[in-house]
Amino acid sequence: MGVHSGSGKVFNWFANMTAVAGLLTWFGISVTYIRFYAGMKVQGIDRTKLPFASRLQPYAAWYAAIGCFIISVVSVGCISYYSSSA
């Protein structure tokens, strides 16, 4: 991989794909929590009875989901734009 001139481009692709995959993982975690919270609300379970309850939830989960989604879309768009122009 170090011999060819395209090895840096391949490495950047792998690094970018890994970063976007990590963001999509956090997006999935946030969406899972939002649905968990909605399910508990429908069943009438008080969230404060759980072993841990954050005052920032569910707003932090919405913030994280929206932020991860926007960053992922912008990252993929930038990756596609710059790799097609090279």
DALIN-V418191 format. One record per pair of residues at least 24 apart in sequence whose ideal C-beta (glycine too) atoms are under 7 Angstrom apart, sorted by the first residue. I is the first residue (numbers start at 1). GAP is how many residues later the second one is. Records with the same first field share a line. If there is no record, write none. Layout:
I = GAP, GAP
This chain:
16 = 59, 63
19 = 56
20 = 52, 55, 56
23 = 45, 48, 49
24 = 48
26 = 38, 42
27 = 38, 41, 42, 45
30 = 31, 34, 35, 38
31 = 34
33 = 28
34 = 24, 27, 28, 31
